[in-house]
Amino acid sequence: MKKKLAVLAAGVLALQAALPVNASEAADKSYEGVTLHVAHSVTDSNADSFQAQFDAFEEKYGCEIEVERLSSDADEMESILLVRAATGNLPDIWMNSVGAKLDAMSPKENCYDLSGEDWITERVNGDYLNIVTDEGTGEIYGIPCSPSNVAGVFYNKKVYEELGLGIPNTWEEFMENCRVIREKTDKDPVMSQYSNASGAQILFLSQYYYVQKENPVFTEQYTKKEIELHESDAYMRGLSKMYEIWEAGYQNDNPLEISWEDAATAVTEGSAVHIFCRTNIMSTVETVNPDAREDIGFFPLPDESREEQGVATWMPAAWCISKNSPNTELAKLLLEFLTTEDAVDIYCTKTIPTGAFMLNGVEMPENVSGAVIEAQVWSEKASTPVMEYFCDIKGPNMATILTMVGTGEYTPEEAISEIESDNAIDAQQKGLEGW
C-alpha cells in the first residue's frame, strides 16, 4: 500500500488514481442500468474519498451510485433514519453510528445480515465486528466506512521543549505542567472547545478506559442497574478533571464560543498548549495550519497510575445494507469492494487518514502525521471503545451537563446527580429491565 500511494502521489494518470489497480482487468458490466442509493452525513469530511471509491466501483460494474447527503446533526440524522426505517423507506446502503445508535435502528428487522459472506470475517477487524454483531444470532450488520478515532491529549511540542516539560504520566503531573505554563507564559494551558456536543464530551468519555480498567463489567452492571455511576471512582474522576481545569483557571476564557478550527489554530500556533480531542483534529490542522502539523504530539489522558495508561477509541460508523433493498447482491459487492486494499488506496488519495481503518492487513500511508501515529501506537497497546458502544443508556442532556461542569456551573457531585436522573429517564423510555 505504501508503495502504491507513493506512486500515486508522484503523479500517475488521473484514471489510475481513481480506479483500483486491477479494475480494468476485472471489469464486470453486468449491472449496467442498476442504481444503488447510498446515504451519508452531509458534513462528513471523507465525502471526497467516498465519492472516489464509488466512482471506481461504478466503472468496474457499470452501475450508478446515487448519493444522498443526510443531516449534519447526528441526532436529527438518526431521527430521520428511524422514521424511514419505520416506513420501509431506507436507502439501499446508509451510514449509521454503531453501538447503541445501531441498536436503535432495530437491525434485525432493517439491516441485511452479512455473516454469510466469506470475506467479512477475513477482512474486517475483530474488535469492530464485535460491535456490529448480534450476540444472540451472530448476524453481522455492517462494515467500517472510515478510519477510527483515538482520543487523548494533543499538545504543542515546541512549547514543551521551550519550557523543558516532560510528558505527564499521571493527572497530577499534567496539572503541574499546566501550572508551569500558566506561570511562565501568557499561553492558555488548555484549549477547551464546548461550542458543540462532541467537544464538550471528549475528555469525559475518554475516561472510560480507566472505568473499564477499574471494573471490567461496569457497563454490564450499570445496564442491569446493579451499580450506580457515582459508585465508580474512575467514572467520577472524568467529571473532576473537567472541573479542576476550570477551577484552576487553566483553560481559555471562551470555550462556548470557539470552533474546532479556532482550537486547532491556537494549539498549532502555540497560544494554547493542550487540547482534549480525537485524532480527527489532525484533519482540521491540515486545513488551518498544515505547516505546523508535526509540531503537534499526542499522549493518553492521564489518570492516577503511570503503569495503567490507555486510550479510548471512537469506532467508525458502519455502511449498512437495507434488508428490504431490491439490490442486495450489488450492495454486497460494493461493501466487499470497500474492504479491499484497492478501495483503501483510493480513499487515501483524497483524505489523509487520522486513524486505523479497522480492516485486516491494511497499513497506514506514509503521509500520516506523527501525532496520529503516536495515537495508533497507544490504540494497539492499551485501548477500549467508549462506553456508548456497549451501553444503550445515554440521556439527551449529557453534553449540556458536561458543559456546565467545564464552565464551573456544576460541581462533579451536582453533575453526577443530573446525569443519573437524565439516564434513568432514557432507560425507562427504552423499556430496559430494572429501570
C-alpha positions as CSV (number, residue, x, y, z in Angstrom):
1,M,0.0,0.0,0.0
2,K,2.7,2.5,0.9
3,K,4.5,1.9,-2.4
4,K,1.3,2.4,-4.4
5,L,0.5,5.6,-2.5
6,A,3.9,7.0,-3.2
7,V,3.4,6.3,-6.9
8,L,0.1,8.0,-6.8
9,A,1.5,11.0,-5.1
10,A,4.2,11.2,-7.7
11,G,1.6,11.9,-10.3
12,V,0.3,8.9,-12.2
13,L,-2.6,9.4,-14.6
14,A,-5.9,10.6,-13.1
15,L,-7.6,7.5,-14.2
16,Q,-5.1,5.3,-12.4
17,A,-5.6,7.4,-9.2
18,A,-9.4,6.9,-9.4
19,L,-9.5,3.2,-10.1
20,P,-8.3,0.1,-8.3
21,V,-5.1,-1.2,-9.7
22,N,-6.8,-4.2,-11.2
23,A,-10.1,-2.5,-12.1
24,S,-9.7,-2.7,-15.9
25,E,-8.8,-6.4,-15.8
26,A,-11.7,-7.3,-13.5
27,A,-14.4,-5.1,-15.1
28,D,-17.8,-6.6,-14.9
29,K,-20.5,-4.5,-16.7
30,S,-23.3,-6.9,-15.7
31,Y,-25.0,-4.3,-13.5
32,E,-25.4,-1.6,-16.2
33,G,-28.7,0.3,-15.7
34,V,-28.9,-0.6,-12.0
35,T,-28.8,2.3,-9.5
36,L,-27.7,2.0,-5.9
37,H,-28.9,4.6,-3.4
38,V,-26.3,5.4,-0.8
39,A,-26.8,8.0,2.1
40,H,-24.2,9.5,4.5
41,S,-23.7,12.6,6.6
42,V,-23.7,16.0,4.8
43,T,-20.7,17.2,6.8
44,D,-18.6,14.1,6.6
45,S,-15.0,15.1,5.9
46,N,-14.4,11.9,4.0
47,A,-17.1,12.7,1.3
48,D,-14.5,13.1,-1.5
49,S,-12.9,9.8,-0.6
50,F,-16.3,8.0,-0.6
51,Q,-17.1,9.5,-4.0
52,A,-13.7,8.4,-5.4
53,Q,-14.5,4.9,-4.2
54,F,-18.0,5.0,-5.6
55,D,-16.6,6.2,-9.0
56,A,-14.2,3.3,-9.2
57,F,-17.0,0.8,-8.3
58,E,-19.3,2.3,-11.0
59,E,-16.5,2.0,-13.6
60,K,-16.0,-1.7,-12.6
61,Y,-19.6,-2.8,-12.6
62,G,-21.3,-0.4,-14.9
63,C,-23.9,0.6,-12.3
64,E,-24.8,4.1,-11.0
65,I,-24.5,5.2,-7.4
66,E,-26.8,8.0,-6.3
67,V,-25.6,9.7,-3.2
68,E,-27.9,11.3,-0.7
69,R,-26.4,13.7,1.9
70,L,-28.1,13.4,5.3
71,S,-28.3,16.0,8.1
72,S,-25.1,17.2,9.7
73,D,-26.8,17.0,13.1
74,A,-26.3,13.4,14.4
75,D,-29.5,13.3,16.4
76,E,-31.5,14.7,13.5
77,M,-29.9,12.2,11.1
78,E,-30.8,9.3,13.5
79,S,-34.4,10.5,13.8
80,I,-34.7,10.7,10.0
81,L,-33.3,7.2,9.6
82,L,-35.6,5.8,12.3
83,V,-38.7,7.3,10.5
84,R,-37.5,5.9,7.2
85,A,-37.0,2.5,8.7
86,A,-40.5,2.5,10.2
87,T,-42.0,3.4,6.8
88,G,-39.8,1.0,4.8
89,N,-38.0,3.8,3.0
90,L,-34.4,3.2,3.8
91,P,-31.8,3.6,1.0
92,D,-30.0,0.6,-0.3
93,I,-27.0,1.5,1.8
94,W,-26.6,4.1,4.5
95,M,-24.1,5.2,7.1
96,N,-25.1,4.6,10.7
97,S,-23.3,5.1,14.0
98,V,-22.5,1.8,15.7
99,G,-23.2,0.6,19.3
100,A,-26.3,1.9,20.8
101,K,-27.1,4.0,17.8
102,L,-27.2,0.9,15.6
103,D,-29.2,-1.0,18.2
104,A,-31.8,1.8,18.0
105,M,-32.3,1.0,14.3
106,S,-33.6,-2.5,15.1
107,P,-31.0,-4.0,12.9
108,K,-32.6,-7.5,12.9
109,E,-35.6,-6.0,11.2
110,N,-33.9,-3.4,9.0
111,C,-30.3,-4.5,8.2
112,Y,-29.2,-7.2,5.8
113,D,-27.1,-9.9,7.6
114,L,-23.6,-10.1,6.2
115,S,-22.5,-13.1,8.3
116,G,-22.8,-15.5,5.3
117,E,-20.2,-13.6,3.3
118,D,-16.8,-15.3,3.2
119,W,-14.9,-12.0,3.1
120,I,-16.5,-10.4,6.2
121,T,-14.5,-12.1,9.0
122,E,-11.4,-12.3,6.9
123,R,-11.2,-8.6,6.2
124,V,-12.9,-6.7,9.0
125,N,-11.2,-6.2,12.3
126,G,-12.5,-8.5,15.1
127,D,-13.0,-5.6,17.6
128,Y,-15.1,-3.8,15.1
129,L,-17.1,-7.0,14.3
130,N,-17.9,-7.3,18.0
131,I,-19.9,-4.1,18.0
132,V,-21.9,-4.7,14.7
133,T,-22.7,-8.4,15.5
134,D,-25.9,-9.6,17.2
135,E,-24.6,-11.6,20.2
136,G,-27.6,-14.0,20.1
137,T,-27.8,-14.8,16.4
138,G,-24.3,-14.0,15.1
139,E,-25.8,-11.7,12.4
140,I,-23.4,-9.0,11.2
141,Y,-24.9,-5.7,10.2
142,G,-22.2,-3.5,8.8
143,I,-18.6,-2.7,7.8
144,P,-16.4,0.3,8.8
145,C,-16.8,3.2,6.4
146,S,-13.8,5.3,7.5
147,P,-10.9,5.2,10.0
148,S,-11.4,5.0,13.8
149,N,-10.7,8.0,16.1
150,V,-8.4,7.7,19.1
151,A,-8.9,10.2,21.9
152,G,-6.4,11.8,24.2
153,V,-4.3,14.9,24.7
154,F,-2.8,16.7,21.7
155,Y,-0.1,19.2,22.7
156,N,2.3,21.7,21.2
157,K,5.8,20.1,21.2
158,K,7.6,23.4,20.7
159,V,6.2,24.8,23.9
160,Y,7.1,21.7,25.8
161,E,10.6,21.9,24.6
162,E,10.9,25.6,25.4
163,L,9.7,25.0,29.0
164,G,11.6,21.7,29.5
165,L,8.3,19.8,30.2
166,G,8.1,16.1,30.3
167,I,5.2,14.0,29.0
168,P,2.9,13.6,32.1
169,N,2.1,10.1,33.1
170,T,-0.5,11.0,35.8
171,W,-3.2,13.6,36.2
172,E,-1.2,15.3,38.9
173,E,1.8,15.6,36.6
174,F,-0.4,17.0,33.9
175,M,-1.8,19.7,36.2
176,E,1.7,20.6,37.3
177,N,2.7,21.1,33.6
178,C,-0.4,23.4,33.3
179,R,0.8,25.3,36.3
180,V,4.2,25.9,34.8
181,I,2.7,27.1,31.5
182,R,0.3,29.5,33.3
183,E,3.0,31.0,35.5
184,K,5.8,31.2,32.9
185,T,3.9,32.2,29.8
186,D,0.8,34.1,28.6
187,K,-0.4,30.9,26.8
188,D,-3.6,29.0,27.8
189,P,-2.5,25.6,29.2
190,V,-5.7,24.0,27.9
191,M,-7.9,24.9,24.9
192,S,-11.4,23.8,25.8
193,Q,-14.0,23.7,23.0
194,Y,-17.5,23.4,24.3
195,S,-19.4,25.0,21.5
196,N,-20.8,21.7,20.3
197,A,-21.7,18.3,21.8
198,S,-18.6,16.5,20.7
199,G,-16.1,19.0,22.2
200,A,-18.0,19.0,25.5
201,Q,-17.9,15.3,25.9
202,I,-14.5,14.0,24.7
203,L,-12.4,14.4,27.9
204,F,-15.2,12.8,30.0
205,L,-15.9,9.9,27.6
206,S,-12.2,9.2,27.2
207,Q,-12.1,8.4,30.9
208,Y,-14.0,5.2,30.2
209,Y,-10.7,3.4,29.6
210,Y,-9.9,3.8,33.3
211,V,-13.5,3.0,34.3
212,Q,-13.3,-0.3,32.4
213,K,-9.8,-1.0,33.8
214,E,-11.2,-0.5,37.4
215,N,-14.2,-2.7,36.8
216,P,-14.3,-4.8,33.5
217,V,-18.1,-5.5,34.0
218,F,-19.1,-1.9,34.9
219,T,-21.2,-1.4,31.7
220,E,-23.0,-4.7,32.1
221,Q,-23.7,-4.0,35.8
222,Y,-24.9,-0.5,35.1
223,T,-27.2,-1.5,32.2
224,K,-28.8,-4.0,34.6
225,K,-29.0,-1.3,37.3
226,E,-26.8,-3.3,39.6
227,I,-24.5,-0.3,40.1
228,E,-24.8,3.4,40.1
229,L,-22.5,5.7,38.2
230,H,-21.4,7.6,41.3
231,E,-20.1,4.4,42.8
232,S,-17.3,4.3,40.3
233,D,-14.3,6.4,41.4
234,A,-12.9,6.2,37.9
235,Y,-16.1,7.5,36.4
236,M,-16.3,10.4,38.9
237,R,-12.7,11.3,38.0
238,G,-13.8,12.2,34.5
239,L,-16.0,14.9,35.9
240,S,-13.4,16.0,38.4
241,K,-10.8,16.5,35.7
242,M,-13.1,18.9,33.7
243,Y,-13.9,20.8,36.9
244,E,-10.3,21.1,38.1
245,I,-9.2,22.6,34.8
246,W,-11.8,25.3,35.1
247,E,-11.3,25.8,38.9
248,A,-7.5,26.3,38.4
249,G,-8.0,28.8,35.6
250,Y,-6.1,26.7,33.2
251,Q,-8.4,26.9,30.2
252,N,-9.3,29.6,27.7
253,D,-11.9,32.3,28.5
254,N,-14.3,31.5,25.7
255,P,-14.9,27.7,25.5
256,L,-18.6,28.2,24.5
257,E,-17.7,30.3,21.5
258,I,-14.7,28.8,19.7
259,S,-14.9,26.3,16.9
260,W,-12.6,23.3,16.2
261,E,-10.9,25.5,13.6
262,D,-10.2,28.1,16.3
263,A,-8.9,25.4,18.7
264,A,-6.6,23.8,16.1
265,T,-5.2,27.2,15.2
266,A,-4.5,28.1,18.8
267,V,-2.7,24.9,19.6
268,T,-0.6,24.8,16.4
269,E,0.4,28.5,16.8
270,G,1.2,27.9,20.5
271,S,-1.2,30.4,22.0
272,A,-2.7,27.3,23.7
273,V,-0.8,24.2,24.6
274,H,-3.1,21.2,25.2
275,I,-6.5,20.1,23.7
276,F,-8.5,17.1,24.6
277,C,-9.8,15.7,21.3
278,R,-9.8,12.8,18.9
279,T,-7.4,12.1,16.1
280,N,-9.7,13.7,13.5
281,I,-8.5,17.1,14.9
282,M,-5.5,16.5,12.7
283,S,-7.7,16.8,9.6
284,T,-8.6,20.3,10.8
285,V,-4.9,21.0,11.5
286,E,-4.2,20.1,7.8
287,T,-6.7,22.7,6.8
288,V,-5.9,25.6,9.1
289,N,-2.1,25.3,9.6
290,P,-0.6,22.3,7.6
291,D,3.0,23.6,8.0
292,A,2.7,23.1,11.8
293,R,1.2,19.6,11.9
294,E,4.5,18.0,13.1
295,D,4.6,20.5,16.0
296,I,1.7,18.6,17.5
297,G,2.2,15.5,19.7
298,F,-0.1,13.1,21.5
299,F,-0.3,11.3,24.8
300,P,-3.1,9.5,26.6
301,L,-5.5,11.2,29.0
302,P,-3.5,10.8,32.3
303,D,-5.1,9.2,35.4
304,E,-3.8,8.0,38.7
305,S,-1.3,5.3,37.7
306,R,1.6,5.7,35.3
307,E,1.6,1.9,34.9
308,E,-2.0,1.8,33.7
309,Q,-2.3,4.4,30.9
310,G,-4.5,3.9,27.9
311,V,-6.8,5.5,25.4
312,A,-10.5,5.4,24.4
313,T,-11.5,4.8,20.8
314,W,-14.4,6.0,18.7
315,M,-15.2,3.3,16.2
316,P,-16.1,4.2,12.6
317,A,-19.7,4.5,11.5
318,A,-20.9,1.5,9.5
319,W,-22.1,1.0,6.0
320,C,-25.3,-1.0,6.4
321,I,-27.5,-2.6,3.7
322,S,-31.3,-2.3,3.9
323,K,-32.9,-5.7,4.5
324,N,-35.6,-4.6,2.0
325,S,-33.2,-3.4,-0.7
326,P,-34.1,-4.7,-4.2
327,N,-30.4,-4.6,-5.0
328,T,-28.8,-6.6,-2.2
329,E,-26.4,-8.5,-4.5
330,L,-24.9,-5.3,-5.9
331,A,-24.9,-3.7,-2.4
332,K,-22.9,-6.6,-1.1
333,L,-20.4,-6.3,-3.9
334,L,-19.9,-2.6,-3.0
335,L,-19.3,-3.4,0.7
336,E,-17.0,-6.2,-0.3
337,F,-15.1,-3.8,-2.5
338,L,-14.9,-1.2,0.2
339,T,-13.0,-3.6,2.4
340,T,-10.2,-4.2,-0.1
341,E,-6.8,-2.6,-0.1
342,D,-7.6,-1.1,-3.6
343,A,-10.5,0.8,-2.1
344,V,-8.4,2.0,0.8
345,D,-5.7,3.2,-1.5
346,I,-8.3,5.2,-3.4
347,Y,-9.7,6.6,-0.1
348,C,-6.2,7.8,0.8
349,T,-5.6,9.7,-2.4
350,K,-8.3,12.1,-1.3
351,T,-8.1,12.1,2.5
352,I,-5.1,11.7,4.8
353,P,-6.5,9.1,7.4
354,T,-6.5,10.1,11.1
355,G,-6.9,6.6,12.5
356,A,-6.9,2.9,11.8
357,F,-9.2,1.5,9.1
358,M,-10.4,-1.4,11.2
359,L,-9.6,-3.7,8.3
360,N,-7.2,-6.6,8.5
361,G,-3.9,-6.3,6.6
362,V,-4.2,-2.6,5.7
363,E,-1.3,-0.3,6.6
364,M,-1.3,3.4,7.3
365,P,0.1,5.5,4.4
366,E,3.4,7.3,4.8
367,N,1.9,10.8,4.9
368,V,0.1,10.3,8.2
369,S,1.1,12.9,10.9
370,G,3.3,11.9,13.8
371,A,0.5,12.6,16.3
372,V,-1.8,10.1,14.6
373,I,1.0,7.5,14.6
374,E,1.6,8.1,18.3
375,A,-2.1,7.7,19.0
376,Q,-2.3,4.5,17.0
377,V,0.6,3.0,18.9
378,W,-1.4,3.6,22.1
379,S,-4.6,2.2,20.5
380,E,-2.8,-1.0,19.7
381,K,-1.1,-1.1,23.1
382,A,-3.9,-0.3,25.5
383,S,-7.4,0.9,24.4
384,T,-11.1,0.3,24.6
385,P,-14.1,1.6,22.7
386,V,-16.0,4.3,24.7
387,M,-18.9,3.2,26.9
388,E,-21.7,4.2,24.5
389,Y,-20.8,1.2,22.2
390,F,-21.6,-1.2,25.0
391,C,-24.4,0.6,26.8
392,D,-27.8,1.7,25.4
393,I,-28.3,4.2,28.2
394,K,-27.4,7.8,27.5
395,G,-29.6,10.7,28.4
396,P,-30.1,13.5,25.8
397,N,-28.7,16.2,28.2
398,M,-25.3,14.7,28.7
399,A,-23.4,17.3,26.6
400,T,-25.2,20.2,28.3
401,I,-24.4,18.8,31.8
402,L,-20.8,18.4,30.9
403,T,-20.6,21.9,29.5
404,M,-21.8,23.2,32.8
405,V,-19.1,21.2,34.6
406,G,-16.4,22.5,32.3
407,T,-17.5,26.1,32.9
408,G,-17.9,25.8,36.7
409,E,-21.7,25.9,36.8
410,Y,-22.0,22.4,38.2
411,T,-19.7,20.6,40.7
412,P,-18.9,17.0,39.9
413,E,-21.4,16.0,42.6
414,E,-24.1,18.1,41.2
415,A,-23.4,16.9,37.7
416,I,-23.5,13.2,38.5
417,S,-26.9,13.6,40.1
418,E,-28.2,15.2,36.9
419,I,-26.6,12.6,34.7
420,E,-28.1,9.7,36.7
421,S,-31.5,11.3,36.5
422,D,-31.2,12.0,32.8
423,N,-30.1,8.4,32.1
424,A,-32.9,6.9,34.2
425,I,-35.5,8.7,32.1
426,D,-33.7,7.4,29.0
427,A,-33.6,3.8,30.3
428,Q,-37.3,3.9,31.3
429,Q,-38.3,5.3,27.9
430,K,-36.4,2.4,26.2
431,G,-38.1,-0.1,28.5
432,L,-34.9,-1.5,29.9
433,E,-35.4,-4.2,32.6
434,G,-34.8,-3.0,36.2
435,W,-35.3,0.7,35.5
